Amino acid sequence: MTAVAAPLLLLWDIDGTLLQRASREHAAALYEAMGELFGIGGPDDGPRVDYAGRTDMDIARSTLVARGIPARDIDDGLRELRALATAAYARLVPEDLSERLVPGVVDVLDWLAARDDVLLSLVTGNLEPIARLKLRAAGIGGYFPAGQGGFGSDDEDRAALPAIARERAGGHARERTIVIGDTPRDIACARADGVRVIAVATGPYASGDLSDADAVAPAAPMLRSLIERELSATT
């Protein structure tokens, strides 16, 4: 008897991969929390940091260090900072983010949701409550079950998140796991866990910047053929 392969676990990034330009209120929530806890000003009042592909607390730490906040104070305040940022985003999140969905991505999600040989999950630098609020406002929260995924609230280091997501999926095998993201840091986090990665050039990086991925889709609709190829190769 031929053994049936385990479903393919697809770990989706959010910002730039599922949604575009949906981070304004998210960034505002982080700065509001940092301002309340550490007294810093807004993004125009000091050095800017690169957000793409990083966890919320990694972004916050880099921002606070650049503003002269001591590392020990940052460490001591991280738990409260997460809570304040979540509360701020819950107040600031738009009721409807559906217009920010990456073109074509819902069709891909619909196709995947109808299959029994894939599992949909998340690997994102967003704090989990922020991620859930954001996806609900975009109308796609139902594709990604609660209790699954890896989030910026689980670990400040993005590289740790795929392994966390695999563990929550029942200790899913590396060879049956694929990260889908839009930045070199998405690729790096997949490599750190020894899993495959499909990049999609729907965020701030062009296809050529993502060439270290196992495959690159210039746009979301092309993800379908790349995922079909992975399914064929691993069954």
N, C-alpha and C positions, 0 to 999 in steps of 0.2 A: 504494500500500500504506500502511495506517495504522500509524504508529510505535507501538510498545508502550512505555507509560510505565515509567520505572524504579520499582522497589518503593518504598513509603513507609517511610522510616526513622523508627522510633519510639524515642525516647530517654527511657527510664524513670528517674525518681528512685527511690530505695529507701525511705528512712525516711519514713513517713506516706503513701506512695503504694503500695508493695508490702507493706510491713510496718508494723505499729503496735506501739508500746511495746516495740521491740526494741533500744533504745539504752542500756539500763542497763549492760550489760557493756562496750559500746563506750565509753561515757563513763568508766567505771572504768579501762579500758585507757589512755585518753588521760591521765587524772589520774595513774595510776601512772607513766607515762612521764615526764610533766612533773615529778613528785615526784622520780624517780630522777635526772633530768638537772639540774633547776634547784632542787630542794629545797623546792618549794611544798607546802602542805597540800592536803587534799581540797576538794571543792566547797563544803562548809559553812564553810571557813576563810577565805573571802574573797568579793569581789564575784562574783556570777553573771553569765554572759554568755548572750545569746540564741543557741541552737544552730540554730534552724530554717532550713533551706535553705543553710547555710554549709558550707564545706569544713573538713575536720578541722584542717588547719594554720591556717586563718583563726580557727577557734574557739580553738585552742591559743595563737596569737599574742595574741588579745584577752585571754585569761585571764592569760597571763604578763605582758602590759603592765599589766593591772589589779593584778597582784601586785608590780609594781615591778621587773620584770626588764628590763634595758636591751635596746633593739632590736638592737644589734650582737650581744649574746650569743644572742638568739633566732635571728637569721640564721645564726650560726655553728653552732647546735645543731640546726637543722631536720632535716638528714639523719638524724642519730642519733635524734632524737625520733620520726621516722617508723618507724625500725626497732624502737625500743623499744615503741612503741604497737602495732605489728603483732604482735610477739612476745607482748605481754601479752594481746592479744585472742585470739590462737590458743590461749592457755591458758584464757581465761575464757569463750569462746563456748559457749553451751549446745549439747548434742548435737542437740537438736530445737527449732527455732523455728517449727515449722509452725502452732502455735496462735496465732502472732502475725501470720499472713498476713491482709491486709485481706480482709474477707468479699467473696466473689465475684470476686476478682482472678484466681484460678487458672483459672476458667472463661473469662475474657477471654483469658488467655495461651494456653490450649488452642486457642481459636478462632483466634487470630492465628497460632500455630505451624503450623496446618494450611493456611495460605494461602501462595501464592507471590507475592503482591503487597505484602508487608510484610517488613521486617527489624526484628528486635528487638535493641535495644542499651540501654546505660545512660548516663545522665549523673547523677552522684552526687558529693556532697562527701566520701563515704567514701574513704579510701585504698583502692587497688584490692585488695590482699590481704585487707583487712577486709571489703570488699564481697563478694568471692568466698566467704569463709568464712561470712558471714552468710546469703547466698542458698543456699549448699549446706546449711546447717543448717535452712533453711526448706523445702528440697526443691524449689526453683525455679531452681537454678543452671544447669540444662541448657537453659533457655530463652534464655540470654544467652551467646553464644559467646566464648571466649577471644580476645584480640587485638582486641577491639572495645570501644567506649565511651570516655567521658571521666570521669576520677576526680580526687578531691582530691589524689592523689599526682602528677598531671600538672601541676597549677597551683593555687596558693593562691586564685586569683581564680575564683569560680564562673562568672563571665561568660565565661571563656575555654574552658569545657569543651565546649559544643556544637560549636564549630568543630573541636576535637580529635577528637571522636567522628565527625564527618562525614569528616574526613581519614582516619581509620582504616577507614571504610567505603568507601574508594576515592574520596575527594573527592566525597562525595554532595552533590547540589544542595540549596541552601537551600529551594527551593520544594517539595522532596520529603522534607522533614524536619519532624518534630513532636516537641516536648518534652512529656512528660506528668509533671506534678508537683503538689504539694499546698501550696506556699507562694508568697508574692509574689516571693521570690528565684528560684524556678524560672521564674516568668514573666519576671523581669528578665533572667535569663541567656539565655532564648530571644530576647527582644527585642534583646539586645546582639549576637546573631549573625544577626538578621534572619530567624528561623524562626518558624513558628507554634507555638502552645502550647495544650494542653488541660489545664485544672486539674481536680483532683478533691478534693472536700471531705472527705477521709478522714484528714487530719492535724489540726494545731492550729488551722486557719483555716476559717471558715464560707464558704459559697458567696459571700456578699456581699463578703468580703474578697479574693476572687479574680476580681473582675469585669473586671480588665484582661486576662484571658486571652481567647483567641479563642472558647473554649467552656468551660463549667464543668459537671462531672458531680457531682451531690450524693453519689453513691456509686459504687463500682467497677463494678457491673453496667451502669450507664448509659454507661460508656465505650464499650461496643460500638457503640451507635447513633451516638455522636459520631465514632468512627473510621470507621464505615461512611459517614457523611456526607462526611468528608474524602476517602475513597477515591473516592466517586462524583464529587466536585467536581474531582478531579485526574486522572481517567482520560480 
